[in-house]
Amino acid sequence: MVIDTRHDIRHRPRVLIVGGGFAGTHAAKALAHLPLDVTVVDRSNHFTFQPLLYQVALAVLSPADIASPIRTIVGRNSNTEVLMDEVVGFDLAQRKVRLRSRAELRYDYLMLATGATHSYFGHDDWASTAPGLKTIEDAIEIRRRVLLAFELAERRKLETGSHPPLNFVVAGGGPTGVELAGAICDITRYYLRRDFRHIDPAQARVLLLEGGPRLLPSYPEHLSLKAEQQLAGLGVEIHNSTIVTGVEPGYVIAGGRRIDSVCTLWAAGVQASPVGRMLGVRTDKRGSVWVDATLNPEGHPEVFVCGDLAHFEQDGKQVPGVAQPAMQMGDHVAKLIAADLNHQPRPAFRYFDKGDMATIGRMAAVADVKWPFRAELSGFPAWAAWLLVHIYFLIGFRNRLAVLAQWVWSYFTFSSGVRLIYGSQHLPGWPGQSGTEEPPTVLDSTAHEAPAAPAEARPPDRPAAACSSGETFSRSTPRQAAASSSAGEPTAIGPESAGPTPQSQL
């Protein structure tokens, strides 16, 4: 079935926008007052503010705080319609797009802005064990795994007197990896500290693995060093020049060593969405489409490619696939189409770099500011700047107000408000979840009379997660006692280590 949504092609050209992210929504809004019709196609019905996804993943914000329906964003555009569907093919000669619903859409101008997805460098089987962070669904799954690890540890400690070490491994030292690692440390040190009675969440270990020589390689070197210092201050164990070569439930292989992990997160690579290769035009190794100065693939002036999907080079360097270039490209596509309608030459696109920011934790961040002034900030000034910028760019007054209120509340009360676990209680790699059930454990009625002491009351030379033979929370069978004894040994990066490993030691 071919759907020709053009009203009268002689007077109303049809612009088809595939992707409702930063580039797509900016283009749709900028085209609102032009004499044409716009159709926005996205497989989701909402726009996601991706820079704050990690705060959904670590239970600081709710998904609704960083997402808005696309129909609401373009709701005041009388010339714009929204279709929830997925593109599966193109006919560039006939100017048609094929959808998963078997419908076809005709267009006069086509804009592609479908973003990027995770890259596991040929090991797609790792995805089920080490999820990445690109969508709301990814964030909810990461939140489930992180919070579930503490719940399972509490239950295991109550049942057997000990629990497996809570090691969280983040693969990739770019902005996403740095933010995830810092946020996990934040919630364990501040937000979960009063929630449990038998475990001390602050004893969890967070290991950040980066294949290159330093974190945040796109930032100035001294800001990368500042980021490492702030992460180390939070308790993150940083391992640069450590390449992940294997990911399995319960552990990863990196730098030739096995690293036990109750939760592994992937932030080590991205690739363009498959839509780029569907076009049949020149792409780079990541699947991004090479575009010229007017954001067109070679030989197709009616097609525009923007955001992560575009390989656009400026001054000999590829423009990064982040939010700022995507927004500017979306706005520029509207200018290019307006130039065509006015029979004027198309202006070349020029990316205006305003700088980069990465948050690390509570009152910790780095910022390479290039506009409206030049500065390289770290610590609290960078963190404050990061807060202001992200509040400003959030879509919708309700979202801005909700996020600001949640941040203020969390800052002063040390509480995180969205610690909800949805779905399965299965955690890949958690010992004892292989399908063989242990005999039911009868809890000792005295268990609640002597809970584990809080972290600040424990002797400093005694690991919080370990339990001496005299401290029991249940009447265990001999089989359970043996499992408890082996599970209580702290696991470090080194295979023979008997306790937490310093950052510089493998």
C-alpha positions in Angstrom: 0.0 0.0 0.0 1.4 3.4 -1.0 0.4 6.3 1.1 0.8 9.6 -0.8 0.4 12.2 2.0 1.2 15.1 -0.3 -1.8 17.4 -0.6 -0.8 19.2 -3.7 2.8 18.7 -4.7 2.8 21.9 -6.9 2.3 24.0 -3.8 2.9 21.8 -0.8 6.2 19.8 -0.9 6.3 16.8 1.5 9.2 16.6 4.0 9.6 13.2 5.6 11.6 13.1 8.8 12.7 9.7 10.0 13.8 9.9 13.7 12.3 12.0 16.5 15.5 12.7 18.4 17.4 16.0 18.7 17.9 16.6 15.0 14.4 15.4 13.9 12.4 17.5 16.5 14.5 20.6 15.8 13.9 20.3 12.1 10.2 19.7 12.5 9.9 22.8 14.7 12.0 24.9 12.4 9.8 23.9 9.4 6.6 24.8 11.1 6.1 28.1 9.3 7.1 27.1 5.8 4.6 26.3 3.0 5.0 22.5 3.1 3.8 19.4 4.9 5.9 17.5 7.4 5.6 13.8 8.5 7.7 12.6 11.4 8.2 8.8 11.6 9.7 7.2 14.7 9.4 3.7 16.2 8.8 5.3 19.6 6.1 7.9 20.4 8.5 10.0 22.5 11.6 12.1 22.4 14.3 11.2 24.9 16.8 13.6 26.4 19.7 11.2 26.2 22.2 13.2 28.3 20.2 12.5 31.4 19.5 8.8 30.6 22.1 7.7 33.1 20.1 9.4 35.9 17.1 7.3 35.0 19.4 4.2 35.0 20.6 5.0 38.5 17.2 5.8 40.0 17.7 9.6 40.4 15.0 10.6 37.8 11.9 9.0 36.5 11.6 8.2 32.7 8.8 10.8 32.4 11.2 13.5 33.6 13.4 13.2 30.5 11.0 12.2 27.8 8.2 14.0 26.0 5.7 12.7 23.4 6.7 13.8 19.9 3.1 14.8 19.2 3.3 17.2 22.1 6.6 18.7 20.9 5.2 19.4 17.4 1.6 19.8 18.5 1.4 23.5 17.6 2.7 22.9 14.1 -0.4 22.9 11.9 1.6 21.4 9.0 3.1 18.4 10.9 1.9 14.9 11.5 3.5 12.1 13.5 3.5 8.4 12.6 4.7 5.7 15.0 6.3 3.1 12.7 9.8 1.8 11.6 11.6 2.2 8.3 12.7 -1.0 6.7 13.8 0.2 3.2 14.1 2.9 0.6 13.4 3.5 -3.0 15.5 6.6 -3.7 14.7 6.6 -7.4 10.9 6.7 -6.8 11.3 8.8 -3.6 9.5 6.3 -1.4 10.2 4.9 2.1 9.0 1.4 3.1 7.7 0.9 6.6 7.4 -2.2 8.8 3.6 -1.9 8.7 4.0 -2.6 4.9 3.0 0.9 4.1 5.0 3.2 1.8 5.4 7.0 2.1 6.3 9.3 -0.7 8.4 12.4 -0.1 10.0 15.4 -1.8 12.6 15.9 0.9 13.8 13.1 3.1 15.7 13.7 6.4 17.3 10.8 8.2 18.2 11.2 11.9 17.9 7.8 13.5 20.9 8.1 15.8 23.2 5.4 16.9 23.2 2.1 18.9 25.6 0.0 20.8 28.7 -1.6 19.2 30.1 -4.7 20.8 32.8 -5.0 18.1 31.5 -8.2 16.6 30.4 -9.8 19.9 26.7 -9.0 19.8 26.2 -12.0 22.2 27.6 -9.8 25.0 24.5 -7.5 24.8 22.4 -9.7 27.1 25.0 -9.7 29.8 26.4 -6.2 29.5 23.5 -3.8 28.4 24.3 -0.4 27.0 22.5 2.9 27.5 20.7 4.5 24.5 17.0 4.3 25.3 14.5 4.6 28.1 14.2 0.8 28.0 17.9 0.4 28.4 17.9 2.7 31.4 15.1 0.8 33.1 16.9 -2.5 32.6 20.2 -1.1 34.0 18.2 0.3 37.0 16.7 -3.1 37.5 20.0 -4.9 37.5 21.8 -2.4 39.8 19.1 -2.3 42.4 18.4 -6.0 42.2 22.1 -6.8 43.0 21.6 -5.1 46.4 18.3 -6.8 47.0 19.8 -10.2 46.3 22.8 -9.5 48.5 20.5 -8.5 51.4 18.5 -11.6 51.0 21.6 -13.8 50.7 23.1 -12.2 53.8 20.0 -12.8 55.8 19.7 -16.4 54.6 23.4 -17.5 54.8 25.3 -14.9 56.7 27.3 -13.7 53.7 26.8 -12.6 50.1 28.9 -12.5 46.9 31.0 -9.4 46.5 29.1 -6.5 44.9 31.4 -5.7 42.0 30.0 -3.4 39.3 32.1 -3.3 36.1 31.6 -0.4 33.5 33.4 -1.0 30.2 34.3 2.3 28.4 35.8 5.5 29.8 33.9 8.0 27.6 31.3 10.4 29.0 28.7 7.7 29.4 31.0 5.3 31.2 32.3 8.0 33.5 28.8 9.2 34.4 27.6 5.6 35.1 30.6 4.8 37.3 30.3 8.0 39.3 26.5 7.6 39.7 26.8 4.1 41.0 29.3 5.2 43.6 27.0 8.1 44.5 24.0 5.9 45.2 26.0 3.4 47.2 27.6 6.0 49.3 24.7 8.4 49.8 21.3 7.2 48.7 21.2 3.6 49.7 23.1 3.8 53.0 20.0 3.7 55.2 18.0 1.3 53.1 19.4 -2.0 54.1 19.8 -3.7 57.5 22.2 -6.6 56.8 24.6 -5.3 54.1 26.5 -2.1 53.7 26.0 -0.8 50.1 29.1 1.5 50.5 31.3 -1.6 50.4 30.3 -2.2 46.8 33.2 -1.8 44.3 32.9 0.0 41.0 35.5 -0.8 38.3 35.9 1.4 35.2 37.7 -0.2 32.3 39.1 2.0 29.5 40.9 0.5 26.5 42.9 3.7 25.9 45.5 5.4 28.0 43.1 7.9 29.6 39.5 8.6 30.3 37.5 11.1 28.2 39.9 11.1 25.3 38.1 13.8 23.5 38.7 16.3 26.4 41.9 18.2 27.1 44.4 15.9 28.8 44.4 17.8 32.1 40.6 17.6 32.3 40.8 13.9 31.8 43.3 13.8 34.8 40.8 15.9 36.9 38.1 13.4 36.0 40.2 10.5 37.1 41.0 12.2 40.4 37.4 13.0 41.1 36.3 9.4 40.3 39.0 8.0 42.5 37.8 10.3 45.3 34.4 8.7 44.9 35.9 5.2 45.2 35.9 4.2 41.5 38.7 1.9 40.6 40.1 3.0 37.2 41.9 0.7 34.9 43.2 2.4 31.7 44.8 0.5 28.8 42.6 -2.4 29.7 40.7 -3.9 26.8 37.7 -6.1 27.4 38.1 -9.4 25.5 35.3 -11.5 27.0 31.9 -10.9 28.7 30.2 -13.7 30.5 27.5 -13.9 33.2 29.2 -13.1 36.5 32.6 -11.9 35.1 34.5 -10.2 32.3 37.9 -10.9 30.8 40.0 -7.7 30.5 43.7 -7.2 30.3 44.2 -11.0 30.4 42.5 -11.2 33.8 39.1 -12.4 35.0 37.1 -9.7 36.9 34.1 -11.0 38.8 31.0 -8.8 38.3 27.5 -9.0 39.6 26.5 -6.3 37.0 28.4 -5.4 33.9 27.5 -2.2 31.9 28.6 -1.4 28.4 29.8 2.1 27.3 32.7 1.1 25.1 31.5 1.7 21.6 28.7 2.9 19.3 27.7 2.4 15.7 25.2 4.2 13.5 21.7 2.8 13.2 21.1 0.3 10.4 19.1 2.8 8.4 22.3 4.4 7.0 23.4 1.2 5.2 19.9 0.7 3.9 20.3 3.8 1.7 22.9 2.1 -0.5 25.3 5.1 -0.4 28.8 5.6 0.9 29.2 4.9 4.7 32.1 4.7 7.1 33.1 1.7 9.2 30.5 2.7 11.9 27.7 2.8 9.3 27.5 6.6 9.3 26.6 8.2 5.9 29.2 10.5 4.4 27.6 13.8 3.7 28.7 17.0 2.0 28.6 20.6 3.1 24.8 20.7 2.7 24.3 17.4 4.6 23.5 15.4 1.5 24.9 12.0 0.6 26.6 12.0 -2.8 24.1 12.4 -5.7 21.0 12.9 -3.6 20.3 16.6 -2.9 16.8 15.7 -1.8 18.1 13.5 1.1 19.6 15.0 4.3 21.4 12.9 7.0 21.9 14.4 10.4 23.2 13.6 13.9 24.9 10.4 14.8 23.9 8.9 11.4 26.0 11.6 9.5 29.7 11.5 8.9 30.4 15.2 8.5 33.9 16.5 8.6 34.9 20.1 9.4 38.4 21.4 9.5 39.7 17.9 8.8 37.9 16.3 11.8 34.7 14.5 12.1 32.0 16.3 14.0 31.1 14.3 17.1 27.8 12.5 17.4 26.4 14.4 20.4 23.4 16.5 21.0 24.7 19.9 20.0 25.7 19.0 16.4 22.4 17.1 15.9 20.3 20.1 17.0 22.3 22.5 14.8 22.0 20.1 11.8 18.2 19.8 12.3 17.9 23.6 12.3 20.1 23.9 9.3 18.0 21.4 7.2 15.1 23.8 7.6 17.3 26.6 6.3 18.3 24.5 3.3 14.7 23.6 2.4 13.7 27.3 2.8 16.5 28.3 0.4 15.1 25.9 -2.2 11.6 27.2 -1.8 12.9 30.8 -2.2 15.1 29.7 -5.2 18.2 30.8 -3.4 21.6 28.9 -3.1 21.9 26.6 -0.2 24.1 27.7 2.7 26.9 25.3 3.8 26.6 23.8 7.3 29.1 24.9 9.9 29.1 23.4 13.4 29.4 25.9 16.2 31.2 24.1 19.1 30.0 25.4 22.4 32.0 22.9 24.5 31.7 19.6 26.3 30.6 18.6 29.8 30.7 15.4 31.8 29.3 15.0 35.3 31.1 12.6 37.6 29.1 12.6 40.8 27.8 14.8 43.5 29.5 18.2 43.1 32.0 16.7 40.7 32.2 17.3 36.9 34.5 18.5 34.2 33.6 21.1 31.5 35.5 22.3 28.4 33.5 25.6 27.8 34.0 27.3 24.5 31.0 29.6 24.5 29.9 32.2 25.6 33.4 32.3 27.1 36.4 30.0 27.1 37.1 28.1 30.3 38.2 24.7 31.5 36.3 23.9 34.7 36.3 21.0 37.2 34.8 20.2 40.5 31.8 22.2 41.8 31.9 25.1 39.2 31.8 22.5 36.3 29.0 20.6 38.2 26.9 23.8 38.6 27.4 24.7 35.0 26.4 21.2 33.9 23.2 21.5 36.0 22.2 24.8 34.4 22.9 23.8 30.9 20.9 20.5 31.1 17.9 22.2 32.8 17.9 24.8 30.0 17.9 22.3 27.1 15.3 20.0 28.6 12.1 20.1 26.6 9.0 21.2 28.4 8.5 23.4 31.4 7.0 20.5 33.4 10.2 18.5 32.8 12.5 21.3 33.8 10.6 21.9 37.0 10.4 18.3 37.9 14.1 17.6 37.3 15.1 20.7 39.2 12.9 19.8 42.1 14.2 16.3 42.2 17.8 17.4 42.1 17.3 19.9 44.9 15.5 17.3 47.0 18.2 14.7 46.4 21.0 17.2 47.2 19.6 18.2 50.6 18.0 15.0 51.7 20.4 12.4 50.3 17.4 10.4 48.9 16.9 9.1 45.5 13.2 8.8 44.6 12.8 6.2 41.8 14.3 3.0 43.2 11.7 0.7 41.6 12.5 -2.7 40.2 10.3 -3.9 37.3 10.2 -7.3 35.7 12.3 -10.4 36.4 14.3 -11.0 39.6 16.9 -12.9 37.6 20.4 -11.2 37.5 22.8 -12.7 35.0 25.9 -14.0 36.8 24.4 -13.9 40.3 25.5 -17.2 42.1 22.7 -19.7 42.7 20.4 -18.5 39.9 21.3 -21.3 37.5 18.0 -23.0 38.0 18.9 -25.4 40.9 17.0 -24.3 44.0 18.5 -24.6 47.4 16.4 -26.3 50.1 14.2 -23.7 51.8 15.9 -21.8 54.6 14.2 -21.4 58.0 15.1 -17.9 59.3 16.2 -17.6 62.8 13.7 -15.6 64.9 16.7 -13.8 66.5 17.9 -12.6 63.1 16.3 -9.2 63.5 17.6 -8.8 67.0 21.2 -8.4 65.9 21.4 -6.9 62.5 24.7 -6.0 60.9 26.2 -2.8 62.3 26.0 0.3 60.1 29.2 1.1 58.1 30.2 3.9 60.4 30.0 1.6 63.5 32.1 -1.2 62.1 35.8 -1.5 63.0 37.8 -0.1 60.1 39.9 -3.2 59.5 36.9 -5.5 59.0 35.1 -5.7 55.5 31.4 -4.9 55.8 30.4 -7.7 53.4 32.3 -10.4 55.3 30.8 -12.3 58.2 32.6 -14.2 61.0 31.6 -17.7 61.9 29.8 -16.4 65.0 27.6 -14.0 63.1 24.7 -15.9 61.6 21.3 -14.8 60.4 19.8 -18.2 59.8 20.0 -21.9 60.7 21.8 -23.2 57.7 22.2 -26.8 56.4 25.8 -28.0 56.0 25.4 -27.5 52.3 24.3 -23.9 52.7 27.1 -23.2 55.2 29.7 -24.4 52.6 28.2 -22.2 49.9 28.1 -19.3 52.4 31.7 -19.7 53.3 32.9 -19.7 49.7 30.6 -16.8 48.7 31.9 -14.6 51.4 35.4 -14.2 50.1 35.9 -10.7 48.5 36.8 -10.9 44.8 39.3 -8.5 43.3 40.7 -8.2 39.8 43.5 -10.6 40.6 42.4 -14.2 40.7 44.1 -14.9 44.0 43.4 -11.7 45.8 41.8 -12.0 49.2 40.5 -8.4 49.6 39.8 -5.2 47.8 42.5 -4.4 45.3 44.1 -0.9 45.1 43.5 0.9 41.8 47.1 0.4 40.6 47.2 -3.3 41.4 45.8 -6.0 39.1 
